[in-house]
């Protein structure tokens, strides 16, 4: 009996050791990439949707090479939109949105976040470093199109990055945030609970401490809820009421602390699938929000 107890204890200790020191931090800092499909077909470039584009790249503040696709507006442009994808995906995830936005008169820059797609970067840092990357992309767009307002359109992680960016960069004229989290540590705890049917604050804190040690980032600073208090531009929040990946309370509390915010909670929608549920109303709402707010928030 004593031998069995010792074996169980050893197995549990080893499991804890590897989860806290290796498995957990690796899952967070190096999320596995997924290919993006449209109508069952793998998408490799905007040409697959009949969109003309330009390959663009910049070097970020720490030397990371970041890449994107620039799709110019049909006709006279009225603004520029930076599309920011979520975890596990890449810039191709935004192509369908880029299509309707470019048709509505917006230049669309689809970017690969660091450690995603074709971009460099050692780790995914959930906004800790990405907010500075996106600010560099804002500079890129304003150099190309100096008279056009810049909008950030982020889904999931992208929404959180957009809010954090606007908290440090007042050149942004509007934000569309779909399915964003409010605080990263809360998101990790909820993910643990959903994935393993078990949640431990102690385990979460230990994993996140090791994430900090490995990457040099500060977990407490990955908190859109704190950055949104510094955001002066209008923000449109879209969130599915049935979202189990990032629960709706995240957008609800973000909206509560937003100076100029609008919240759309979508019945029957899960994580970033509000377009599928709303249909044309999704596009109409976004275009309406941009038209109503961009004239009021010209580039400073």
Order of alpha helices (4+ residues) and beta strands (2+ residues): alpha-alpha-beta-beta-beta-beta-beta-alpha-beta-alpha-beta-alpha-beta-alpha-alpha-alpha-beta-alpha-beta-alpha-alpha
